[in-house]
Amino acid sequence: MIFAPVTRRLGLIAAAVAMLGLSACGGGDNAPAGSPPTEITFSILSAEGQASSGPMWQPLLDDMAKAIGVPVKPYFASNYTILVEAMKGNQTQVAWLSAKPSIEAIDRAQGEVIARIVDPEGRDSYRSTLIVKAGSGITLDDVMACGKKYDFGIGDAQSTSGTLAPLAFLFNPRGIVPAQCFKTVRSANHQANSMAISTGVVDVATSNTVNTVFLNRQNPRVAAQIQEIWQSPPIPESGIVVREDLDPATKEKIRSFFLTYGVGDTPEAERQRKVLAGLNYSRFNPADDSYLNSIREMVADQKLGEARAGGDATAVATAERELQRLRSLREVQP
């Protein structure tokens, strides 16, 4: 029995409800494209919603409002589809998104990248993981043996580390289709999957190293019940995405805010670094859309595999051309 299609349907319903909620409460700015906004709405992924994540983000959003001269309010959602759709409809103008949803925002929601996140250890990348319950004895070889033995928790369909990376780096190279490998497959965000592992609802699930740090800090009881059995190669960290039709002056203020936040030796910079530490960040580095090319390459590889499995010669040729184009870009990079 596969739960992912049901989850996708529920996600679409949630997205529609969220869009209605944003419209009803006047979410976003209704000024004509390109004119100075009177309010900015900032998208944030959160499994628990505003009650849990709000206190961690609010100091940064308050500082952003002071820097750009207009109010900044958060919009929390539990999956990336809702956040991309919110930006597509201009109900939100700025978003914190992981790499794969950033591509969706660029391609479908007039988004552009202005910065990327750096963690407290100075890394601008992280890793996808495969987790099991500590003490279960389940190994990676056991999982790869398939046989419909285990219940599997995969990530949000748009999640870079929850879905794309495990497929690209772990399952696809071995010719494994999760729906054919596991007893059941259910889709959820990392925190929900971690809880499902800790309570025995699923046997194995996807997660990432950022979530590992979060759990160790915020929920050590759950963290103690989880064991990693696989890590992916490095994945580009999350980025800050803005709508490209945002007023240029406001967009530049937003860019400057992130790139200078927490920088310097002043008491104010030290206070800002404490705000960033609460989010498990250290700073924001400059970035543009090209930093996502490695993710686009993973997406193209996934599409090529799907086209080959479906026997669609036209789709295979298209995917091969796109994959070759992206690989050539990587080869010419210094």
C-alpha positions in Angstrom: 0.0 0.0 0.0 1.5 3.4 -1.1 0.6 6.5 0.9 2.5 9.1 -1.1 -0.4 9.8 -3.7 -2.7 10.4 -0.7 -0.2 12.7 0.8 0.2 14.6 -2.4 -3.6 15.1 -2.7 -3.7 16.3 0.9 -0.8 18.6 0.1 -2.7 20.2 -2.8 -5.8 20.6 -0.6 -3.6 22.2 2.1 -2.1 24.5 -0.5 -5.5 25.6 -1.7 -6.6 26.3 1.8 -3.4 28.2 2.6 -3.9 30.4 -0.5 -7.4 31.2 0.5 -6.2 32.0 4.0 -3.5 34.3 2.7 -6.0 36.1 0.4 -8.5 36.4 3.2 -6.1 38.0 5.6 -4.6 40.3 3.1 -1.3 38.4 3.0 1.3 39.8 0.7 1.5 43.2 -0.9 -1.0 44.2 -3.6 1.0 47.0 -5.1 1.6 46.9 -8.8 4.7 44.9 -9.9 7.8 46.9 -9.7 6.4 49.6 -7.3 7.7 50.0 -3.7 5.8 47.5 -1.5 4.1 48.6 1.7 4.6 45.1 3.3 6.8 42.1 2.7 5.7 38.5 3.5 8.5 36.0 4.2 7.9 32.3 3.6 9.4 29.8 6.1 9.1 26.0 6.1 8.1 24.7 9.5 6.6 21.3 10.5 5.2 22.8 13.8 4.0 26.1 12.4 4.4 29.6 13.8 4.0 28.7 17.5 7.2 26.7 17.4 9.3 28.4 14.8 8.0 32.0 15.2 10.1 32.9 18.2 13.3 31.8 16.4 12.6 33.8 13.2 10.9 36.9 14.6 14.1 38.7 15.7 15.6 38.4 12.2 12.3 39.5 10.6 12.1 42.5 12.9 15.7 43.5 12.0 14.9 43.0 8.3 11.8 45.3 8.6 14.0 48.0 10.2 16.6 47.7 7.5 14.3 47.9 4.5 11.8 50.3 5.9 8.6 48.3 5.6 6.9 45.7 7.8 7.9 42.1 7.3 5.6 39.3 8.4 6.2 35.5 8.3 4.2 32.9 6.5 4.7 29.4 7.8 3.8 26.2 5.9 4.6 22.6 6.4 5.6 21.7 2.9 7.4 23.4 0.0 4.6 23.1 -2.5 2.5 25.6 -0.5 5.5 28.0 -0.2 6.3 28.0 -3.9 2.6 28.5 -4.8 2.4 31.4 -2.4 5.4 33.1 -4.1 3.9 32.3 -7.5 0.7 34.2 -6.6 2.8 37.0 -5.1 1.3 36.4 -1.7 4.9 36.1 -0.5 7.8 38.0 -1.9 10.8 36.5 0.0 11.4 32.9 1.0 13.9 30.7 2.8 13.9 27.6 0.6 16.1 24.5 0.2 17.8 24.0 -3.2 15.1 21.9 -5.0 12.2 24.2 -4.1 14.4 27.2 -5.0 14.6 25.8 -8.5 10.8 25.5 -8.5 10.4 29.1 -7.4 12.8 30.3 -10.1 11.1 28.3 -12.9 7.5 28.7 -11.8 7.2 31.7 -9.4 9.5 34.4 -10.8 12.0 33.8 -8.1 15.7 34.6 -8.0 18.4 33.7 -5.5 20.2 36.5 -3.6 22.0 34.6 -0.8 22.8 31.2 0.5 23.1 30.0 4.1 26.3 29.2 6.0 26.0 27.0 9.1 27.8 27.6 12.5 30.8 25.6 11.4 31.3 27.6 8.2 29.8 25.1 5.8 27.5 26.1 3.0 26.4 22.5 2.3 24.7 19.7 4.2 23.9 16.0 3.6 20.9 13.9 3.1 20.7 10.9 5.5 18.9 7.6 5.9 17.8 7.0 9.5 16.5 4.0 11.5 15.6 3.5 15.2 18.7 3.1 17.4 19.1 -0.5 18.4 16.9 -1.8 15.6 19.9 -3.6 14.0 18.8 -2.4 10.5 21.8 -1.8 8.3 22.1 -0.1 4.9 22.6 -3.5 3.3 19.3 -4.7 4.8 17.5 -1.7 3.4 19.1 -2.1 -0.1 18.0 -5.8 -0.1 14.4 -4.6 -0.5 11.9 -7.5 -0.4 9.1 -5.3 0.8 10.3 -5.9 4.4 10.3 -2.4 5.8 7.9 0.6 6.1 9.7 3.6 4.5 9.3 7.4 5.2 10.4 9.5 2.2 10.4 13.3 2.2 8.3 16.0 0.8 8.1 15.5 -3.0 9.9 18.9 -3.5 12.5 18.2 -0.7 16.1 18.2 -1.9 17.5 16.0 0.9 14.3 14.1 1.7 13.6 12.9 -1.8 15.8 14.1 -4.6 19.2 13.3 -3.1 18.3 9.8 -1.8 17.0 9.0 -5.3 20.0 10.5 -7.1 22.7 9.2 -4.9 21.3 6.0 -3.3 18.4 4.4 -5.0 18.7 5.2 -8.7 22.3 4.1 -9.1 21.2 0.7 -7.8 18.1 0.5 -10.0 15.8 0.6 -6.9 12.3 2.1 -7.0 11.2 2.8 -3.4 7.5 1.9 -4.2 8.7 -1.6 -5.3 11.3 -2.0 -2.6 9.4 -1.3 0.6 6.3 -2.7 2.2 4.8 0.8 2.5 6.0 4.3 1.5 4.7 7.5 3.2 5.7 11.1 2.5 6.4 13.6 5.3 8.8 16.3 6.3 12.0 15.5 8.2 10.7 16.2 11.6 7.6 14.1 11.1 9.8 11.2 9.7 12.1 11.4 12.7 9.1 11.1 15.0 7.8 8.2 13.0 11.1 6.4 13.4 11.3 7.1 17.1 7.7 5.7 17.6 8.1 2.7 15.3 5.6 3.9 12.7 8.2 3.5 10.0 11.4 1.4 10.0 13.6 3.6 7.8 13.3 7.2 6.6 15.1 10.0 4.9 16.4 13.0 6.9 19.3 15.4 6.8 22.2 16.5 8.9 20.5 19.9 9.6 17.6 18.0 11.1 20.0 16.0 13.2 21.5 19.1 14.7 17.9 20.5 15.3 16.8 17.4 17.1 19.9 17.3 19.3 19.2 20.8 20.4 15.4 20.9 20.5 14.3 17.3 21.2 17.2 15.2 22.5 14.9 12.4 23.6 13.9 11.8 20.0 17.4 12.3 18.8 18.7 9.6 21.1 16.3 7.1 19.4 17.6 7.7 15.9 20.6 6.3 14.1 22.1 7.3 10.7 23.0 4.5 8.4 23.8 6.5 5.3 24.9 10.1 4.3 24.9 11.6 0.8 27.6 13.7 -0.8 27.4 17.4 0.1 24.2 19.3 -1.1 24.1 23.1 -1.5 22.6 24.7 1.6 19.3 26.6 1.6 19.0 30.0 0.0 17.1 33.2 0.2 14.8 33.7 -2.8 13.0 36.9 -3.8 10.5 37.6 -6.5 12.4 39.1 -9.5 9.7 41.7 -10.1 10.1 43.1 -6.6 10.8 46.9 -6.6 14.6 47.1 -7.4 15.4 49.4 -4.6 13.7 47.2 -2.0 15.3 44.1 -3.5 18.7 45.6 -3.1 17.9 46.6 0.5 16.9 43.0 1.2 20.1 41.7 -0.5 22.3 44.1 1.5 20.5 43.1 4.8 21.2 39.4 4.4 24.8 39.8 3.2 25.8 42.2 6.1 23.7 40.6 8.9 26.0 39.5 11.7 29.1 40.9 10.0 31.5 43.1 12.0 32.9 43.6 15.5 30.2 45.9 16.9 27.8 45.0 19.7 24.9 45.1 17.2 26.7 42.6 14.9 27.3 40.3 18.0 23.5 40.5 18.8 22.7 39.6 15.2 25.0 36.6 15.4 23.1 35.4 18.4 19.9 35.6 16.4 21.5 33.6 13.6 22.8 31.0 16.1 19.2 30.4 17.2 18.5 29.4 13.6 21.7 27.3 13.4 23.2 29.7 10.9 26.4 31.8 11.0 26.0 34.2 8.1 24.7 34.5 4.5 27.0 34.4 1.5 26.3 36.0 -1.9 24.7 33.6 -4.4 22.8 33.6 -7.6 20.7 31.0 -9.5 23.9 29.3 -10.8 24.7 27.8 -7.4 21.7 25.5 -8.0 23.2 23.9 -11.2 24.3 20.8 -9.3 20.7 20.3 -8.1 19.4 20.8 -11.6 21.8 18.1 -12.7 20.3 15.7 -10.2 16.8 16.6 -11.4 17.8 16.0 -15.0 19.3 12.6 -14.1 16.0 11.7 -12.3 14.0 12.7 -15.3 16.2 10.7 -17.6 15.7 7.6 -15.4 12.0 8.1 -15.4 11.9 8.6 -19.2 13.9 5.4 -19.7 11.7 3.4 -17.4 8.6 4.7 -19.3 10.1 3.9 -22.7 9.5 7.5 -23.9 12.2 8.0 -26.6 11.4 11.8 -27.0 11.6 12.4 -23.2 14.8 10.4 -23.1 16.4 12.5 -25.8 15.2 15.8 -24.1 16.5 14.7 -20.7 19.9 13.5 -22.1 20.4 16.9 -23.8 19.6 18.8 -20.6 21.8 16.6 -18.5 24.7 17.0 -21.0 24.2 20.8 -21.0 24.4 20.9 -17.2 27.4 18.7 -17.1 29.2 20.9 -19.6 28.5 23.9 -17.4 30.2 22.1 -14.5 33.2 21.1 -16.6 33.9 24.7 -17.6 33.6 26.1 -14.0 36.9 27.2 -12.5 
